[in-house]
Amino acid sequence: MINTIKIKLPDPREQNYWECIIEVDGDTSLEDLHFIIQGAVEFDNDHMYEFFIAKTERAYERNSFVCNEQQIVNTSIESFTQAAKGKKMFYLFDYGDSWLFQINKTRKQPFAPVENIEYPHIVSRSDFFPEQYSDWDEEDYEDDFDDD
């Protein structure tokens, strides 16, 4: 069955936020969801990540699914959302920059795949895109390695 999920990335530096609604097969693994989100937000896949379930984003008690553990491959979106009943779902990418996305299952009921639609399917996406490396300046990087 196809599930509809909303992925939201608030930007604390601005009033803008990035948001995306995606239709995805409920059997899709969390590892695959990571790649789907990376493509949707147009980030480079070059950092560690995790999914977690908690009451709040800063809660000490959380159920984590970390990228280098087998559980990330074995857990489906459907089982992840079911385990989150009464709590919130998050995707944390890049432990240094801490890109924290909130994931919500929409009210739309799961449905059978529609013919001629390839899943995952982006239903809508914000025009605003966060810059993954907004503070990185190539000239500054090169200056760090000058010998003079």
N, C-alpha and C positions, 0 to 999 in steps of 0.2 A: 504494500500500500504506500501511496505517496503522502508524505507529511509536509505541511507548510510551516516554515520557521522564520522568525524575524531575528536578525542579528543587528545589534546596535552598538556603535562605538561613540560614546560621548567624548568630546574634546575639551578638557578642562581649561585649555588656554584660550578658547574662543566660545562663542555662543553656538557655533555650528556643531553638528554631529553627523556621522556617517551611519546610514541605515540601509539594510538590504532585506528583501523578502525572497526566500528561496523555496522552491518545491523540490523535495529530495526523497528518495526511497527510504523507508523506515529501516531497512536492513543495512544501510550505509554505515560504515564504521566511523568512529570518532577520528581515526587517522585520516580517512577520506574527507570528513567534514573539515578538518584542518586545511587540506589542500583546496577545498571548495571556497572556504573563507579567504584564503590567501589570494586566489584568483579573483574573487569578487572585489576585494579591497585594493587589489593590484600592489601587493607587497611582495618583496623577495622572500623566498623561503630559506632563510639563513640563520635562524635562531631556534632555540628550544621553545617548547610550548606545553600547555596542559589545559585540560578541561576540568572544571570542578563544580560541585553542587554545594551550596551553603545558604544560610539565611540572609547573609549580606556579603558584599565583595570582600570585606575585611574580617569576616568571621574566622575565629581560630579553628572551630570545628568545621571540617569540610571533607567531602568525599572527592578525592583527586584521581585523575586519570592522566598520568604523565607520559610524555612523548616517547621515552626510551623504555617503556614497560609494555609487555604483551597485552595488557588489559586495554590499551588504546586501540589495538587492532581487533580485539574480541568483543568490544562493546559497541552495540548499534545505537543509532540515534533514537530509535524507538525505546530501547531499554534505558538509555540515559534520561530521556524525558519522563519516563515512568518513575524512575528512581528519584526524580526531583519534585515529586508531589509535595506541595506546601513550602518549597524552597525555590531558590533562584539558580539558574545555570549560567556559567561563565566560561569564557575561553581567554586564556592569558597567553600572549605571544611576546617573546623577547623579554627575558627576565631583567635586562638592563633598562630598556625603555618602558617596559610594562604596559603594553597595549592590551587593555582589558575590555573585551567585548561581552555584552550581555546577550544571552540567547533566550528567546521565548518561543514557545509553540503557539501558533495563532489559534483562533477559535474555529478555523476551518477544519472540518472533519477530514480524516484521512480518506483518500479516494483511489480508485484504480488508475493506473497509468493511462494517459490520454494518447491515442494514436497520433503519430507524427510530431510528438514533443519529446525532445531528448532531455533526460534528467541526469544531473541536477539542472533545474530550470530557474533562472533568475526572473522573478515576476516584476520586481521593481528595485531600483537602487538610487541612492542619493546622487545628485550632481556633484556635491562636495566630496572630495577625496582627501584624506589626511596624507601628509608627506611622511613616509617612513623615516627618511633621513634628512629632515628639514634643517638640522643644525650642522650637517656635514658639509664642509667646503674643501674641494679638491686642492686649492692653493694652500690652505692651512696645513693639510696633510703632507703635501710635498715640502713645505717649509720645515716641518718636524724632522725631515731626513736630509736636509742640506748639510754639507760638511763645513761650509765656511762660517 
